[in-house]
Amino acid sequence: MKTGDDTFDDIYVSKETGKVVGVMLDGRDYKLIPFNEHDSPMAYKMAKKKTREILSSAFIEAPNMNELADRIVDCLYRKEDEK
């Protein structure tokens, strides 16, 4: 099978589903794992928005609610080092 400039040495197909489940390239086996949209990491801006929503829905009273949410997300995404 040819994809771009790479040629697979072998392709593994499931007998049950008929779908490709793995490939061999340069003598190494690779298992293909389905990608779920829920498995992808959340974008930085979306994480800030969701954190603000969660904090405000938890009835937490803080004078700087948005700043608190931003600091939490910055810590998780290690953005505090970039400032």
Buried (B, 14 or more C-beta within 10 A) or exposed (E): EEEEEEEBEEEBEEEEEEEEBBBEEEEEEEEEEEEEEEEEEBEEEEBBBEBBEEBBEEEEEEEEBEEBBBBBBBEEBEBEEEE
